[in-house]
Structures are given as C-alpha cells and as structure tokens.
C-alpha cells in the first residue's frame, strides 16, 4: 500500500485530547522514543556513554560490530536492545543512573513533544495510572519519564539484573514487538485502557488496547492504521524531523 493510497484520519491535538478523555481510561501506557520525544535515546545513550569512557575499548569494538550487523538486518531488534544493556556489566548501577540523568537532561529533554507532555499532565490531574514500555534501557527511560509523573516501578524497559549494586549481564526483560504486550500481560494488564505508540515495535501492545492511539507513526505503522481504521496524531515538533524508517 503506497502512501498515496492511505486513508487515515489525522487528529489535531484538541481532537486527540477529546478522544482520550472520551475513552475514560483508568490506565494509560506509553512507548517513549518517537512517541514522547524524538530520536532513539537508547542508541544515543550507548554512543554517548562510549564517548564518556564508560565502556571498555574491546566492548566498544564488539558493540560497533554488532550494531552494524543490526543495521544490515543480521541481528534482530530484541538481541541488539538486550546487548545494548549488557555492555555495562561490571559497572556500578549508581554510576549508570547518574550518567543516564546527565544524558537525558542534555540530549533528550529538549526533544520532548510538548503536546504529549500537555496531554500527560491532563491525565495526571485526573489521577490516571501511567505506564511506560520501551526497549531502551531502563536507566534512561526511568529518568526520562520521571518528569511525566511515571515512577520507576511503572517502567517496563530493557533491563539486566543488578546484584549488590553491580550491573550483571543477566537479562531481566527486553520489551519490544510482541514482548511489549507480553510484559503488560505479566503485570496484569492484558487489555490496557489506552496505549500510545509510534512504530511496528508497538503494534502488539496497540492491538491489545481498548483504545489505541498511534502517535507520530512510522510509514509502516501508518499502513497498519489504514488497515485497522485507526486515526493518528503527529506532534508539531515532529513535522520538521526526517521521516522514520519504515519498520521503526
């Protein structure tokens, strides 16, 4: 289906808020990268942390090879997202938390979509329970959504086990694609009232939502919206950004 064939309703910010309000959600679930803010904060943090000397040269070289393989389609999304967390094994978690806070404040916070921030503030005032689900590492996501009023215990993100304050390489979860929906089911949310996401990696959790709200959709997700009769919202800050890769 070409973009010219797509017949999808595009909501204004006011229409989106009315639709969300009319849905009367008790629980709202948000993807992060591309949905709450622009860019890929997971890859961005990895590159930044390497530049900051947090990762050894041998690990850096290995990760560079793996990421190139991912871009070439030889490593899948779940694998690379898990490995992008495992590279910090052996470091103190507090060090990563502090690094994530610095990175987010300097490089991601300026890219928050203001209309999404306003919508979430409205939801907060109505005491709606907010969750974040992301394949980016939990340190960055937790730091990023704290300002939206989403506590760390309601963040489902790429995570490794921490023992005595030290990061291990043992994966706890990597919520991407169908694993996002599975993560929500595990915590007792098999059908969230409202879900917000921007890419095919969010499709599974959008499908289980009572009310799906595609935000800043990639071209591939836009096609899925057309098939399902979903509308979508494009933040004004996203208008000037390059079009996202189809599968993202």
Order of alpha helices (4+ residues) and beta strands (2+ residues): beta-alpha-beta-alpha-alpha-alpha-alpha-alpha-beta-alpha-beta-beta-alpha-beta-alpha-beta-alpha-beta
